Amino acid sequence: MNSTMQNPKDKIINLIADIGGTNIRIALANNQAKADAVEISEIATFQCKDFNGLAEVLAHYIESKRLANHTINACLAIACPVDKDLISMTNLPWQFSQQALKRTLKLNSLSFINDYTAIAMAIPLLSDEQKVKIGGGTSVANMPISVCGPGTGLGVANLFPVTSSEQTKWQCVSGEGGHIDFAAINDTEQQVMRFIQSIKKRVSYEQLLSGYGLEQTYQALLFITQDKAINTVKDKLSAKDITTKAISGECEVCQQTLTLFCNVLGSFAGNLALIMNSQGGVYIAGGIVPRFIDYLKNSDFRARFESKGRLAYITEQAPTYVITEEQPGLLGAAAYILQKN
């Protein structure tokens, strides 16, 4: 891949970025791409700590690719609220005005979207190689799609098809679905809920379906099964350690933790399917679940997803997938800007 871009002066450039607390990935999206064939090129990854702010790193990219004399439309996916002009990043001391950033970089247009909006927008573009199906169900074209992602928290977003002038586009509606009240299904989950209630004011699904949720569930199950509080270093396992020990079979409590995680995730994903009638599918994103897809397949994830009483026919029809694409944020930002333009 060439380190510089040689384009005609009047070329329209679609610049996209996926901005996290540690890394920022910047790339270009093919302006001629069709809705089902987005092309991303010139991907570059930068460490946020090496720059004083977003304007600096974007200016560096624009200069290095020799884009300054072209018409630039930008779509930036970022893990924080974007509904106000002033953006303050949660995990970085970066604060900036969207309008000032547009002026500073001399952009033709600038769109900020939430990171889960970007992931949701990527879903219609995913190939079979970029996702793994879990269980049965068949996707229905032009029907709502839901996505949830256990990671640092529990992100949720939904896609709706909107048809205008015989052309169908996707509209994303994001929210804070990960913070709805957790509903225990069996005695073990009720005991875990009571344990978390003893240390937190409220138990939401995020309190179980996240990195720290795995750790809290492990602590709860250790206390419940062994009557043992977490008070030694060796008992304070990280989410990664819990997952690793569960998959290897090294730790029984870790296996119980990961099994409960998969089962609760199935119930939560099924709830999304009921709320949105997600016959286009329910997708699992985030950095946690792709590490143990086989474990998820062998759990009661799909059974819990489908177990919805009189309305089980809805969830039985809806397929479930795990997103394995490594750059869904960039792909979704590309989909957003190409659909907009």
Secondary structure, DSSP 8 states (H G I E B T S, - for coil): --SS----TT-EEEEEEEE-SSEEEEEEE-TT--TT---EEEEEEEEGGGSSSHHHHHHHHHHHTT-TTSEEEEEEEESS--SSSEEE-SSSS-EEEHHHHHHHTT-SEEEEEEHHHHHHHHGGG--GGGEEEESS----TTS-EEEEEESSSEEEEEEEEEEETTEEEEEEEE--GGGSB----SHHHHHHHHHHHHHSS--BGGGTSSHHHHHHHHHHHHHHHH---S-SGGG---HHHHHHHHHHT--HHHHHHHHHHHHHHHHHHHHHHHHHT-TTEEEE-SSSGGGGHHHHHTTTHHHHHH--GGGHHHHHHS-EEEE--S-HHHHHHHHHHHHH-
